[in-house]
Amino acid sequence: MPPTRRSILGAAGPALASAAGWAVPPALAADPPDSGASDGVVAELVSLASQAHVALMKGDVKGYRSQIRPGADFTLMAPFGGPPTRPVDLSDERWESISRFFRNGRDSSLELIQAYRSADLVVLAAIERTHAEVGGLPGQPWSLRVTLVFRREGEQWLLAHRHADPLAEGISLQQAAALAQGRSAS
């Protein structure tokens, strides 16, 4: 089904629509809904995710794992692309290599954009920001858009899915097309 002007406005946001000279429907012009952070369970998961992010950016995998526990069917869609990672891929050796991949993180934060909650499922849409050495590169700012899906199993909230991408600052259509075709986005 082709996108409608309303669906484009909903995805693009009122500011972009207004800048383009389009009338903004009243439902989209209103203040954004509550992010969900006022919910106690959501607030606790945001806190855990934030602490885990801080630990990971310092290369502290033990600290990360003390905050976030992946479920048995966990999927990771890493910010650098490639096939999804599953629990079978996360051996102790793999976790150790992850701890060496991130170094000297500072000024790390997690900005909650939106939270969705049902009885046994919480979805957090957020932006993680940090200044860190990643993969041997010199320290620099890193911002990732992330989606975290937590599922309740008994009394525990386990991470069912994490998706991250480095597009927090945005890229051009041409750069996105190049990436989608497996070419360099320069």
N, C-alpha and C positions, 0 to 999 in steps of 0.2 A: 504494500500500500504506500503510495507516495506521501511524503510528509506534507502536512497542512501548515498554513501560516501559524496557527495556534501551537502546533507541536514544535515548530522551529522556535517560536517565541519562548515556549516553555523550556526548551533545551538551552537556548542562547541566554536567556535571562532578560529582565526588563531593561537593564542599562544599555545593553547592546541594541535591543529593539528600539528604544527611544533615540539612541544615537543614529540609528538608520532612518529615523523619521517615521517609524510605524507607530500607530496607536497601540498602547499597551493595555490589554484587557484588565479590568479591575482586579480579577483574581490573581493576576501575576504582579500587579503593581503593589499589592499589600505587603506588609512586612513579612519576611520569611517565617515559616512556622517554627515553633520551638524546636531546637536541635535534638531534644530528647535527653540532654545531659542532666535534667532535673530528676530523672528516674534514678533511684538508688542503684539498681543493678547496672544500668548503663554507665552511671558515674564511676562505679567500681571497675568496670571493664575498661573504661577510658583511662583510669588511673593505672591499671595494670599494663595496658598497652603502652602508655607513655613511659612508665618505668622500664619496661622491656626495651623500648626504642633507645632510651638513654644508655642502658647497659650494652646493647648490641653495638651501638656506634663507638663505644670504647673498646670493643673487641671482647666484651665480657659475656660469653655465651652462657655460662652458668647463671649469671644474673638474669639474662633474658629468659632462660628456660625455667627459672624459679618463678617468673611472673606469668608466662604464657605456656600452656600445655597443648600441643597439637593433638587432635583426635586421631583415631585409628585410620580414618578415611580422609585425612587432611590433604588439601591441595595447595600448592604455592605456585603462583604465577609471578615470577621474579621480575624486577624492573628492567632487567637486561634482555628479556625475551627468552625464547627457547621453549622446549617442552615443559609442561608443568612438573613440579617436584612432588613426590608422594612420600609417605613415611618410610617406605622401604629404601628410599634414596638418602635418608638422613641417618646414616651410621654415625658412630662416635667419631670416626675419622673425618667424616663430612662436616660435622659440627665443629671439630677442631679447625678445619680449613676455613670455615666461616668466621671463626674467632680471629684468625690471622688476616682476613680480608678487610675488616673494619678496624681502624685505629684512631686513637686520640680524638674521639668525638667530643664536641663541646657545644654549648648553646642549643642543645637538642630539645625539641618540643613537638607536641602533637596537637594540632588544631582540629577539633571536632567540627565537621561541616554539618553532618546530619546523622542521626541515629534512628534506627527502626527496631521495634521490639515486639515480639509475641511471647507467649508463655515460655517457650523453649528455644528461642532463636533471637539473637541480637546482631544487627548489622551496623557497623560503624563506617561511615565515609569520612575520611580525614586527610589532612596534609601533615606529613612528618617533615620537620626541618632540622638540619644539623649543619655543623661545620666539621668535616672529618676527612681523614685519609682513607680512601676506598680503593682497594685493589692495587695498592702501590702508588697511586697518584698522590701528588702533594695535597695537603689539606686545602679544602675549598668548600663553599656552601653546597649542600645537597638538599633538594626538596623533592619529595615523592608524594604523589596522590596515592592513597591506599584505601582499600576496602577490606575490612576484617569481618568475618562471619563467625560468630560464636554460637555453639549449640550446647544446651544444658544436657548433661548426662548425670542423672542422680542429682547430687548437690554441687557438682562441678560444672564450670563453664569451660569447654574445650574449644580451641581454635579449629574450625572446620575448613576455613579457606582464607587465604591472604592473596590479594592482588595488588601489585604496586607498579607504578610507572613514573618516569622522570619528567612528566609533562606539566608539572605544576605551573610553570611559567609560560606554557603554550608554545606551539610551533606553527609554521605556515602549512597551508594545504599541500604545497609542493614537498615540503619536508615529510609530512605524513604519508604522502603518496610514495615517496622514495622508500621510507621504512616499510610500508605495506608490501612493496615489491622486493624487499630484501636488499635494497641499495643503501649507500651512505646517505644520511640526511643533510649533508653539508650544503 
